[in-house]
Amino acid sequence: IREDILDFSKIETGNLVLEEVPFNLRDEIYHCADPARDMLIRKNISFNTIVKPDVPVSIVADPYRFRQILSNLLLHSARNTFEGEIRLICRMLDNDKGHVKLEFELMDTGRAFDQATLNKIFGEFLNIESKVLTNNDETGFGPVMAAQLIRLMGGDLTVESPSGLSGESGTRICFTLR
């Protein structure tokens, strides 16, 4: 959390530098998914990760920031899902001479949120004093941090509830990265 707060401060002041390093995208996705998978197995929740075949194996981006984004969003879904399923899908939207645009869709059958709450959870602004966690606090710090990093990396984020996986439950988080 301390590192996230420092990174958030760097983003706010324009001092966070993104690296451009080649890395294996599938390895990073599965690396981020493993801790969530372990948590969900204990809760008896199905967790599926799908990487479409046309998604490149290796990409050039900031693997550490990518890991922060995906880990924070997966943790948010895992904390708010008590039964059912979490599904992560990665697909390629565009490939312009090696410059790819990827879409990540994370859906769960967890808690449903109204739009005002989703705006608070994934909003642009963070009041550190309000982030003293309580037992029923669904917001945490991770989703705001992930949203900031996605924007910094030139991506877009949309969040809606319900997710569409099962009735009126869950959240659907969709983000793109170039």
CYANA upper distance limits for C-alpha pairs under 8 A (distance plus 0.5 A):
  1 ILE  CA      5 ILE  CA      6.71
  1 ILE  CA    141 PHE  CA      8.46
  2 ARG  CA      6 LEU  CA      6.80
  3 GLU  CA      7 ASP  CA      6.55
  4 ASP  CA      8 PHE  CA      6.44
  4 ASP  CA    142 GLY  CA      8.46
  4 ASP  CA    145 MET  CA      7.56
  5 ILE  CA      9 SER  CA      6.72
  6 LEU  CA     10 LYS  CA      6.81
  7 ASP  CA     11 ILE  CA      6.71
  7 ASP  CA     16 LEU  CA      7.36
  8 PHE  CA     12 GLU  CA      6.71
  8 PHE  CA    145 MET  CA      7.05
  8 PHE  CA    148 GLN  CA      8.33
  9 SER  CA     13 THR  CA      6.74
 10 LYS  CA     14 GLY  CA      6.38
 10 LYS  CA     15 ASN  CA      5.21
 10 LYS  CA     16 LEU  CA      5.36
 11 ILE  CA     15 ASN  CA      6.53
 11 ILE  CA     16 LEU  CA      5.79
 11 ILE  CA    148 GLN  CA      8.04
 11 ILE  CA    149 LEU  CA      8.49
 11 ILE  CA    152 LEU  CA      8.30
 18 LEU  CA     62 ASP  CA      6.47
 18 LEU  CA     65 ARG  CA      8.27
 18 LEU  CA    153 MET  CA      8.39
 19 GLU  CA     61 ALA  CA      7.03
 19 GLU  CA     62 ASP  CA      5.28
 19 GLU  CA     63 PRO  CA      8.48
 20 GLU  CA     60 VAL  CA      6.15
 20 GLU  CA     61 ALA  CA      5.02
 20 GLU  CA     62 ASP  CA      5.77
 21 VAL  CA     60 VAL  CA      5.58
 21 VAL  CA     61 ALA  CA      5.91
 21 VAL  CA     62 ASP  CA      6.48
 21 VAL  CA     63 PRO  CA      7.62
 22 PRO  CA     58 SER  CA      6.93
 22 PRO  CA     59 ILE  CA      5.90
 22 PRO  CA     60 VAL  CA      4.65
 22 PRO  CA     61 ALA  CA      7.02
 23 PHE  CA     28 GLU  CA      8.47
 23 PHE  CA     58 SER  CA      5.89
 23 PHE  CA     59 ILE  CA      6.20
 23 PHE  CA     60 VAL  CA      6.87
 23 PHE  CA     61 ALA  CA      8.17
 23 PHE  CA     63 PRO  CA      7.31
 24 ASN  CA     28 GLU  CA      6.99
 24 ASN  CA     57 VAL  CA      6.10
 24 ASN  CA     58 SER  CA      4.95
 24 ASN  CA     59 ILE  CA      7.07
 25 LEU  CA     29 ILE  CA      6.71
 25 LEU  CA     56 PRO  CA      8.06
 25 LEU  CA     57 VAL  CA      6.21
 25 LEU  CA     58 SER  CA      6.17
 25 LEU  CA     59 ILE  CA      6.89
 26 ARG  CA     30 TYR  CA      6.66
 26 ARG  CA     51 VAL  CA      7.92
 26 ARG  CA     57 VAL  CA      6.85
 27 ASP  CA     31 HIS  CA      6.41
 28 GLU  CA     32 CYS  CA      6.67
 28 GLU  CA     63 PRO  CA      7.97
 28 GLU  CA     67 ARG  CA      7.30
 29 ILE  CA     33 ALA  CA      6.63
 29 ILE  CA     67 ARG  CA      8.26
 29 ILE  CA     70 LEU  CA      8.12
 30 TYR  CA     34 ASP  CA      6.58
 30 TYR  CA     49 THR  CA      8.46
 31 HIS  CA     35 PRO  CA      8.36
 32 CYS  CA     36 ALA  CA      7.96
 32 CYS  CA     67 ARG  CA      6.85
 32 CYS  CA     70 LEU  CA      7.01
 32 CYS  CA     71 SER  CA      5.86
 32 CYS  CA     74 LEU  CA      8.49
 33 ALA  CA     37 ARG  CA      6.42
 33 ALA  CA     49 THR  CA      8.37
 33 ALA  CA     71 SER  CA      7.81
 33 ALA  CA     74 LEU  CA      7.78
 34 ASP  CA     38 ASP  CA      6.72
 35 PRO  CA     39 MET  CA      6.91
 36 ALA  CA     40 LEU  CA      6.63
 36 ALA  CA     74 LEU  CA      6.93
 36 ALA  CA     75 LEU  CA      6.80
 36 ALA  CA     78 ALA  CA      6.94
 37 ARG  CA     41 ILE  CA      6.56
 37 ARG  CA     47 PHE  CA      6.90
 38 ASP  CA     42 ARG  CA      7.21
 39 MET  CA     43 LYS  CA      7.24
 39 MET  CA     78 ALA  CA      7.83
 40 LEU  CA     44 ASN  CA      6.50
 40 LEU  CA     45 ILE  CA      5.63
 40 LEU  CA     46 SER  CA      7.65
 40 LEU  CA     47 PHE  CA      7.68
 40 LEU  CA     78 ALA  CA      7.19
 41 ILE  CA     45 ILE  CA      6.46
 41 ILE  CA     46 SER  CA      7.94
 43 LYS  CA     82 PHE  CA      7.28
 43 LYS  CA     83 GLU  CA      7.73
 44 ASN  CA     83 GLU  CA      7.54
 45 ILE  CA     82 PHE  CA      7.83
 45 ILE  CA     83 GLU  CA      5.99
 45 ILE  CA     84 GLY  CA      5.83
 45 ILE  CA     85 GLU  CA      5.94
 45 ILE  CA     86 ILE  CA      7.91
 46 SER  CA     84 GLY  CA      6.78
 46 SER  CA     85 GLU  CA      5.07
 46 SER  CA     86 ILE  CA      6.80
 47 PHE  CA     85 GLU  CA      6.28
 47 PHE  CA     86 ILE  CA      5.38
 47 PHE  CA     87 ARG  CA      6.30
 48 ASN  CA     85 GLU  CA      8.37
 48 ASN  CA     86 ILE  CA      6.98
 48 ASN  CA     87 ARG  CA      5.33
 48 ASN  CA     88 LEU  CA      6.75
 49 THR  CA     87 ARG  CA      6.50
 49 THR  CA     88 LEU  CA      5.29
 49 THR  CA     89 ILE  CA      6.51
 50 ILE  CA     87 ARG  CA      8.32
 50 ILE  CA     88 LEU  CA      6.62
 50 ILE  CA     89 ILE  CA      5.21
 50 ILE  CA     90 CYS  CA      6.79
 51 VAL  CA     55 VAL  CA      7.39
 51 VAL  CA     89 ILE  CA      6.36
 51 VAL  CA     90 CYS  CA      5.28
 51 VAL  CA     91 ARG  CA      6.89
 52 LYS  CA     89 ILE  CA      8.05
 52 LYS  CA     90 CYS  CA      6.69
 52 LYS  CA     91 ARG  CA      5.84
 52 LYS  CA     92 MET  CA      8.10
 54 ASP  CA     91 ARG  CA      7.97
 54 ASP  CA     92 MET  CA      7.16
 55 VAL  CA     90 CYS  CA      8.07
 55 VAL  CA     91 ARG  CA      6.53
 55 VAL  CA     92 MET  CA      5.85
 55 VAL  CA    102 LEU  CA      8.29
 61 ALA  CA     66 PHE  CA      8.43
 62 ASP  CA     66 PHE  CA      6.66
 63 PRO  CA     67 ARG  CA      6.52
 64 TYR  CA     68 GLN  CA      6.81
 65 ARG  CA     69 ILE  CA      6.74
 65 ARG  CA    149 LEU  CA      7.51
 66 PHE  CA     70 LEU  CA      6.75
 67 ARG  CA     71 SER  CA      6.29
 68 GLN  CA     72 ASN  CA      6.45
 68 GLN  CA    146 ALA  CA      7.29
 69 ILE  CA     73 LEU  CA      6.78
 69 ILE  CA    145 MET  CA      7.96
 69 ILE  CA    146 ALA  CA      4.93
 69 ILE  CA    147 ALA  CA      8.12
 69 ILE  CA    149 LEU  CA      7.28
 69 ILE  CA    150 ILE  CA      7.69
 70 LEU  CA     74 LEU  CA      6.49
 70 LEU  CA    146 ALA  CA      8.03
 71 SER  CA     75 LEU  CA      6.50
 72 ASN  CA     76 HIS  CA      6.72
 72 ASN  CA    142 GLY  CA      5.29
 72 ASN  CA    143 PRO  CA      6.52
 72 ASN  CA    145 MET  CA      8.32
 72 ASN  CA    146 ALA  CA      6.82
 73 LEU  CA     77 SER  CA      6.90
 73 LEU  CA    142 GLY  CA      7.46
 73 LEU  CA    143 PRO  CA      6.42
 73 LEU  CA    146 ALA  CA      7.39
 74 LEU  CA     78 ALA  CA      6.58
 74 LEU  CA    106 LEU  CA      8.26
 75 LEU  CA     79 ARG  CA      6.52
 76 HIS  CA     80 ASN  CA      6.89
 76 HIS  CA    142 GLY  CA      7.83
 76 HIS  CA    143 PRO  CA      7.40
 77 SER  CA     81 THR  CA      6.56
 77 SER  CA     86 ILE  CA      7.84
 77 SER  CA    107 MET  CA      8.39
 77 SER  CA    108 ASP  CA      6.89
 77 SER  CA    110 GLY  CA      7.66
 77 SER  CA    171 THR  CA      8.18
 78 ALA  CA     82 PHE  CA      8.46
 78 ALA  CA     86 ILE  CA      8.21
 80 ASN  CA    110 GLY  CA      5.73
 80 ASN  CA    111 ARG  CA      6.11
 80 ASN  CA    138 GLU  CA      7.89
 81 THR  CA     85 GLU  CA      8.30
 81 THR  CA     86 ILE  CA      8.38
 81 THR  CA    108 ASP  CA      7.27
 81 THR  CA    109 THR  CA      6.64
 81 THR  CA    110 GLY  CA      4.12
 81 THR  CA    111 ARG  CA      6.78
 81 THR  CA    170 GLY  CA      8.06
 82 PHE  CA    110 GLY  CA      6.55
 83 GLU  CA    109 THR  CA      7.49
 83 GLU  CA    110 GLY  CA      7.43
 84 GLY  CA    108 ASP  CA      8.26
 84 GLY  CA    109 THR  CA      6.14
 84 GLY  CA    110 GLY  CA      8.07
 85 GLU  CA    108 ASP  CA      6.18
 85 GLU  CA    109 THR  CA      6.12
 86 ILE  CA    106 LEU  CA      7.75
 86 ILE  CA    107 MET  CA      6.18
 86 ILE  CA    108 ASP  CA      4.75
 86 ILE  CA    109 THR  CA      7.12
 87 ARG  CA    105 GLU  CA      8.39
 87 ARG  CA    106 LEU  CA      6.22
 87 ARG  CA    107 MET  CA      5.74
 87 ARG  CA    108 ASP  CA      6.83
 88 LEU  CA    104 PHE  CA      7.52
 88 LEU  CA    105 GLU  CA      6.18
 88 LEU  CA    106 LEU  CA      5.02
 88 LEU  CA    107 MET  CA      7.07
 89 ILE  CA    104 PHE  CA      6.18
 89 ILE  CA    105 GLU  CA      5.63
 89 ILE  CA    106 LEU  CA      7.03
 90 CYS  CA    102 LEU  CA      7.45
 90 CYS  CA    103 GLU  CA      6.24
 90 CYS  CA    104 PHE  CA      5.09
 90 CYS  CA    105 GLU  CA      7.04
 91 ARG  CA    102 LEU  CA      6.28
 91 ARG  CA    103 GLU  CA      5.83
 91 ARG  CA    104 PHE  CA      7.10
 92 MET  CA    100 VAL  CA      7.53
 92 MET  CA    101 LYS  CA      6.53
 92 MET  CA    102 LEU  CA      5.02
 92 MET  CA    103 GLU  CA      6.64
 93 LEU  CA    100 VAL  CA      7.96
 93 LEU  CA    101 LYS  CA      5.92
 93 LEU  CA    102 LEU  CA      6.07
 93 LEU  CA    103 GLU  CA      6.94
 94 ASP  CA     99 HIS  CA      8.38
 94 ASP  CA    100 VAL  CA      5.92
 94 ASP  CA    101 LYS  CA      5.50
 94 ASP  CA    102 LEU  CA      7.71
 95 ASN  CA     99 HIS  CA      6.04
 95 ASN  CA    100 VAL  CA      4.83
 95 ASN  CA    101 LYS  CA      7.01
 96 ASP  CA    100 VAL  CA      6.81
 99 HIS  CA    178 ARG  CA      7.57
100 VAL  CA    178 ARG  CA      6.20
101 LYS  CA    176 THR  CA      7.23
101 LYS  CA    177 LEU  CA      6.21
101 LYS  CA    178 ARG  CA      4.87
102 LEU  CA    176 THR  CA      5.93
102 LEU  CA    177 LEU  CA      5.86
102 LEU  CA    178 ARG  CA      6.77
103 GLU  CA    174 CYS  CA      7.52
103 GLU  CA    175 PHE  CA      6.21
103 GLU  CA    176 THR  CA      4.87
103 GLU  CA    177 LEU  CA      7.14
104 PHE  CA    174 CYS  CA      6.14
104 PHE  CA    175 PHE  CA      5.84
104 PHE  CA    176 THR  CA      6.69
105 GLU  CA    172 ARG  CA      7.53
105 GLU  CA    173 ILE  CA      6.32
105 GLU  CA    174 CYS  CA      4.94
105 GLU  CA    175 PHE  CA      7.16
106 LEU  CA    172 ARG  CA      6.22
106 LEU  CA    173 ILE  CA      5.57
106 LEU  CA    174 CYS  CA      6.77
107 MET  CA    163 SER  CA      6.21
107 MET  CA    164 GLY  CA      8.35
107 MET  CA    165 LEU  CA      7.50
107 MET  CA    170 GLY  CA      7.56
107 MET  CA    171 THR  CA      6.30
107 MET  CA    172 ARG  CA      4.92
107 MET  CA    173 ILE  CA      6.86
108 ASP  CA    163 SER  CA      6.85
108 ASP  CA    165 LEU  CA      7.31
108 ASP  CA    169 SER  CA      8.47
108 ASP  CA    170 GLY  CA      5.47
108 ASP  CA    171 THR  CA      6.15
108 ASP  CA    172 ARG  CA      7.21
109 THR  CA    163 SER  CA      7.49
109 THR  CA    165 LEU  CA      6.77
109 THR  CA    166 SER  CA      6.60
109 THR  CA    169 SER  CA      5.88
109 THR  CA    170 GLY  CA      4.63
109 THR  CA    171 THR  CA      7.58
110 GLY  CA    169 SER  CA      6.35
110 GLY  CA    170 GLY  CA      4.71
110 GLY  CA    171 THR  CA      7.44
111 ARG  CA    169 SER  CA      6.19
111 ARG  CA    170 GLY  CA      5.44
111 ARG  CA    171 THR  CA      7.64
112 ALA  CA    161 SER  CA      6.05
112 ALA  CA    162 PRO  CA      6.03
112 ALA  CA    163 SER  CA      8.49
112 ALA  CA    168 GLU  CA      7.46
112 ALA  CA    169 SER  CA      5.29
112 ALA  CA    170 GLY  CA      5.21
112 ALA  CA    171 THR  CA      6.62
113 PHE  CA    117 THR  CA      6.51
113 PHE  CA    118 LEU  CA      6.74
113 PHE  CA    161 SER  CA      6.29
113 PHE  CA    162 PRO  CA      7.88
113 PHE  CA    170 GLY  CA      8.25
113 PHE  CA    171 THR  CA      7.87
114 ASP  CA    118 LEU  CA      6.86
114 ASP  CA    161 SER  CA      7.38
115 GLN  CA    119 ASN  CA      6.59
115 GLN  CA    160 GLU  CA      7.87
115 GLN  CA    161 SER  CA      8.13
116 ALA  CA    120 LYS  CA      6.85
117 THR  CA    121 ILE  CA      6.60
118 LEU  CA    122 PHE  CA      6.47
118 LEU  CA    123 GLY  CA      8.12
118 LEU  CA    159 VAL  CA      7.57
118 LEU  CA    160 GLU  CA      8.01
119 ASN  CA    123 GLY  CA      5.41
120 LYS  CA    139 THR  CA      7.90
121 ILE  CA    138 GLU  CA      8.17
121 ILE  CA    139 THR  CA      5.31
121 ILE  CA    140 GLY  CA      8.01
121 ILE  CA    143 PRO  CA      6.80
121 ILE  CA    144 VAL  CA      6.93
122 PHE  CA    143 PRO  CA      5.87
122 PHE  CA    144 VAL  CA      5.27
122 PHE  CA    147 ALA  CA      6.69
123 GLY  CA    144 VAL  CA      6.52
123 GLY  CA    147 ALA  CA      8.04
124 GLU  CA    144 VAL  CA      7.21
124 GLU  CA    147 ALA  CA      7.90
124 GLU  CA    148 GLN  CA      7.34
125 PHE  CA    144 VAL  CA      8.28
126 LEU  CA    144 VAL  CA      7.83
127 ASN  CA    131 LYS  CA      7.32
128 ILE  CA    132 VAL  CA      8.21
131 LYS  CA    140 GLY  CA      7.02
131 LYS  CA    141 PHE  CA      7.54
133 LEU  CA    137 ASP  CA      6.38
133 LEU  CA    140 GLY  CA      7.38
139 THR  CA    143 PRO  CA      7.85
141 PHE  CA    145 MET  CA      6.83
142 GLY  CA    146 ALA  CA      6.54
143 PRO  CA    147 ALA  CA      6.61
144 VAL  CA    148 GLN  CA      6.73
145 MET  CA    149 LEU  CA      6.75
146 ALA  CA    150 ILE  CA      6.61
147 ALA  CA    151 ARG  CA      6.84
147 ALA  CA    157 LEU  CA      7.27
148 GLN  CA    152 LEU  CA      6.65
149 LEU  CA    153 MET  CA      6.58
150 ILE  CA    154 GLY  CA      6.97
150 ILE  CA    155 GLY  CA      5.57
150 ILE  CA    156 ASP  CA      6.99
150 ILE  CA    157 LEU  CA      7.61
150 ILE  CA    175 PHE  CA      7.95
150 ILE  CA    176 THR  CA      8.11
150 ILE  CA    177 LEU  CA      7.45
151 ARG  CA    155 GLY  CA      5.62
151 ARG  CA    156 ASP  CA      6.66
151 ARG  CA    157 LEU  CA      8.26
153 MET  CA    177 LEU  CA      7.21
153 MET  CA    178 ARG  CA      7.89
154 GLY  CA    177 LEU  CA      6.98
154 GLY  CA    178 ARG  CA      7.17
155 GLY  CA    175 PHE  CA      7.23
155 GLY  CA    176 THR  CA      5.37
155 GLY  CA    177 LEU  CA      5.03
155 GLY  CA    178 ARG  CA      7.09
156 ASP  CA    175 PHE  CA      5.89
156 ASP  CA    176 THR  CA      5.82
156 ASP  CA    177 LEU  CA      7.77
157 LEU  CA    173 ILE  CA      7.79
157 LEU  CA    174 CYS  CA      6.28
157 LEU  CA    175 PHE  CA      4.84
157 LEU  CA    176 THR  CA      7.25
158 THR  CA    173 ILE  CA      6.48
158 THR  CA    174 CYS  CA      5.77
158 THR  CA    175 PHE  CA      6.87
159 VAL  CA    171 THR  CA      7.57
159 VAL  CA    172 ARG  CA      6.16
159 VAL  CA    173 ILE  CA      5.07
159 VAL  CA    174 CYS  CA      6.82
160 GLU  CA    171 THR  CA      6.31
160 GLU  CA    172 ARG  CA      5.80
160 GLU  CA    173 ILE  CA      7.22
161 SER  CA    168 GLU  CA      8.35
161 SER  CA    169 SER  CA      7.64
161 SER  CA    170 GLY  CA      6.47
161 SER  CA    171 THR  CA      5.04
161 SER  CA    172 ARG  CA      6.67
162 PRO  CA    167 GLY  CA      7.98
162 PRO  CA    168 GLU  CA      5.71
162 PRO  CA    169 SER  CA      5.43
162 PRO  CA    170 GLY  CA      5.38
162 PRO  CA    171 THR  CA      5.75
162 PRO  CA    172 ARG  CA      7.45
163 SER  CA    168 GLU  CA      8.18
163 SER  CA    169 SER  CA      6.99
163 SER  CA    170 GLY  CA      5.32
163 SER  CA    171 THR  CA      4.82
163 SER  CA    172 ARG  CA      4.87
164 GLY  CA    168 GLU  CA      8.00
164 GLY  CA    169 SER  CA      8.21
164 GLY  CA    170 GLY  CA      8.07
164 GLY  CA    172 ARG  CA      8.04
165 LEU  CA    169 SER  CA      8.29
165 LEU  CA    170 GLY  CA      7.97
166 SER  CA    170 GLY  CA      8.08
